Amino acid sequence: ALDEAKRELATIVAHELRTPLVSISMVTEMLSTEMTRMEEDQVKEMLDIMQDGSKRLTRLTEQIVMYVQLESGAMTDSARLNVRPTLIRDLVIGAVKSARESQTRGGDIEICFEESDPDAQIGGDSHSLKQALTEVVLNAISFSDSGETVRIVQYVDEYDVVWLDIIDQGIGIPVEEQEAIFEAYHQVNRRKREQQGIGLGLTLARGIVGLHGGQ
């Protein structure tokens, strides 16, 4: 089982690196030889393909770097040194913007932010907290169908704990896999439903939130 998991991981990582690199390389070669004969809309289409590939590689690199920091303990030091009060709404707005910039599909997915307490704050490293939220928001976008809405609901309970619910209308997760989704490199039913990424998003989200004493 371990050998099979290693083979599958190697296949996923190779695919996630090669796919955007091939598209960028192909477009670069085509533009260098054919651009003078191409219409403006054709050039734009080629550049869009290149941009999508660049986004995909950038996101993968950022995830791997942050995962290494999390596993090595470097992020623990950063979170301890950079503790400062941050408005929840600023984290959410920043995470939504970051998710929108990273997404390569789901452009017509609406994101609705409902906040009960606009002044709610949390102490911590705003950069890593925003990254944790970005991962969950991007996950919600990726598993939403065209025209659906992702809701982000913020409220503070009677114990002064801030809650954020990120709700999509996706296919759902089988009960038996709901704990496994937080394991590094795990993806639900990847063979039947094509997914981008290598399965680090929710691992990072849980690890970062845990560093800040959250759940």
C-alpha positions in Angstrom: 0.0 0.0 0.0 2.9 2.4 0.8 4.6 1.6 -2.5 1.4 2.3 -4.3 0.9 5.6 -2.5 4.5 6.6 -3.4 3.9 5.8 -7.1 0.6 7.7 -7.1 2.2 10.7 -5.4 5.1 10.7 -7.9 2.6 10.6 -10.8 0.6 13.5 -9.4 3.6 15.7 -8.7 5.0 15.0 -12.2 1.7 15.7 -13.8 1.2 19.0 -11.8 4.6 20.2 -12.8 4.7 19.1 -16.4 1.2 20.2 -17.5 1.7 24.0 -16.9 5.4 23.8 -18.1 4.3 22.1 -21.4 1.6 24.7 -22.0 4.0 27.6 -21.3 6.7 26.1 -23.5 4.3 25.4 -26.3 2.8 28.9 -26.3 6.3 30.6 -26.1 7.4 28.6 -29.1 4.3 29.4 -31.0 4.4 33.1 -30.3 8.1 33.4 -31.2 7.5 31.9 -34.6 3.9 32.8 -35.5 3.0 36.0 -33.7 3.4 38.3 -36.7 0.8 36.1 -38.6 -1.7 35.8 -35.7 -4.8 37.9 -35.0 -4.9 40.0 -31.8 -7.5 37.7 -30.2 -5.4 34.6 -31.0 -2.4 36.2 -29.3 -4.6 37.0 -26.3 -5.8 33.4 -26.1 -2.2 32.2 -26.2 -1.2 34.6 -23.4 -4.2 33.5 -21.3 -3.0 29.9 -21.6 0.5 31.0 -20.5 -0.9 33.0 -17.6 -2.9 30.0 -16.4 0.2 27.8 -16.5 2.1 30.4 -14.6 -0.6 30.7 -11.9 -0.6 26.9 -11.5 3.2 26.7 -11.0 3.2 29.7 -8.7 0.5 28.2 -6.5 2.2 24.8 -6.4 5.6 26.4 -5.4 4.0 28.5 -2.7 2.2 25.5 -1.2 5.3 23.3 -1.1 7.4 26.1 0.5 4.8 26.8 3.1 4.4 23.0 3.8 8.2 22.7 4.4 8.0 25.7 6.7 5.1 24.1 8.6 6.8 20.7 8.9 10.2 22.1 9.8 8.8 24.4 12.6 9.9 27.6 10.8 6.3 28.7 10.6 5.9 28.3 14.3 8.6 30.8 14.9 7.2 33.2 12.3 3.7 33.0 13.9 5.1 33.7 17.3 7.2 36.7 16.2 4.5 38.3 14.0 1.5 38.2 16.4 -0.7 41.3 16.0 -4.4 42.0 16.0 -6.0 41.7 12.6 -9.6 42.3 11.5 -11.3 39.1 10.4 -12.9 41.0 7.5 -9.5 42.1 6.3 -8.3 38.4 6.3 -11.4 37.3 4.4 -11.2 40.1 1.8 -7.5 39.3 1.3 -8.1 35.6 1.0 -10.9 36.0 -1.5 -8.7 38.3 -3.6 -5.9 35.8 -3.4 -8.1 32.9 -4.3 -9.5 34.8 -7.3 -6.0 35.5 -8.5 -5.0 31.9 -8.1 -8.0 30.2 -9.7 -7.8 28.8 -13.2 -11.5 27.9 -13.4 -14.8 28.9 -11.7 -14.7 32.5 -12.9 -18.5 32.8 -12.7 -18.7 31.5 -9.1 -20.1 34.2 -6.8 -18.6 34.7 -3.3 -20.9 36.2 -0.7 -19.4 37.4 2.6 -21.9 37.7 5.5 -20.4 39.2 8.7 -22.2 39.6 12.1 -19.4 41.5 13.8 -17.3 43.7 11.4 -15.0 44.7 14.3 -14.0 41.1 15.2 -10.3 40.6 15.4 -7.8 37.7 15.9 -4.2 37.8 17.1 -1.7 36.1 14.8 0.5 36.1 11.7 -1.8 37.7 9.1 0.1 36.4 6.2 -0.2 32.7 7.1 -3.8 33.1 8.4 -4.7 34.6 5.0 -3.1 31.7 3.3 -5.1 29.2 5.4 -8.3 31.0 4.4 -7.3 31.2 0.8 -6.8 27.4 0.6 -10.3 26.7 1.9 -12.0 29.4 -0.3 -10.1 28.2 -3.4 -11.2 24.6 -2.6 -14.8 25.8 -2.4 -14.5 27.5 -5.7 -12.9 24.5 -7.4 -15.6 22.1 -6.3 -18.5 24.5 -7.2 -20.4 24.2 -10.5 -20.9 27.1 -12.9 -23.1 29.8 -11.5 -23.1 28.6 -7.9 -22.4 30.7 -4.8 -19.8 30.2 -2.1 -20.9 31.7 1.2 -18.5 33.0 3.9 -20.3 33.5 7.2 -18.5 35.2 10.1 -19.8 35.5 13.7 -18.6 35.6 17.3 -20.1 33.2 19.9 -20.8 33.7 23.6 -17.2 32.6 24.5 -15.7 35.4 22.3 -14.5 32.8 19.8 -14.6 33.9 16.1 -16.2 31.4 13.7 -15.9 31.4 9.9 -18.1 29.1 7.9 -17.1 28.6 4.3 -20.0 26.9 2.5 -20.2 25.7 -1.0 -22.8 23.6 -3.0 -20.3 21.0 -4.2 -20.5 17.3 -4.4 -19.7 16.7 -0.8 -17.2 14.4 0.9 -18.1 10.8 2.0 -18.1 10.5 5.8 -15.4 7.9 5.8 -13.0 10.3 4.0 -13.7 13.5 6.0 -10.7 13.0 8.3 -8.4 11.8 5.5 -8.8 15.1 3.5 -6.5 16.8 6.0 -3.6 14.4 5.2 -0.8 15.7 3.0 -1.2 14.7 -0.7 -4.7 13.2 -0.1 -7.4 14.0 -2.7 -10.9 12.6 -2.6 -11.6 10.4 -5.6 -9.0 12.0 -7.9 -9.1 9.2 -10.4 -12.8 9.8 -11.2 -12.9 13.6 -10.8 -9.9 15.5 -12.3 -8.4 17.9 -9.8 -5.5 20.4 -9.9 -2.9 20.5 -7.2 -1.2 17.8 -5.1 -3.4 17.7 -2.1 -1.7 20.1 0.3 -4.3 22.9 0.6 -6.4 21.6 3.5 -3.3 20.2 5.2 -1.9 23.7 5.3 -5.2 25.3 6.4 -5.5 22.9 9.4 -1.8 23.3 10.3 -1.8 27.1 10.2 -5.1 27.4 12.1 -3.7 24.9 14.7 -0.6 27.0 15.2 -2.8 29.9 16.2 -4.8 27.8 18.7 -7.8 27.4 16.5 -9.6 24.4 15.0 
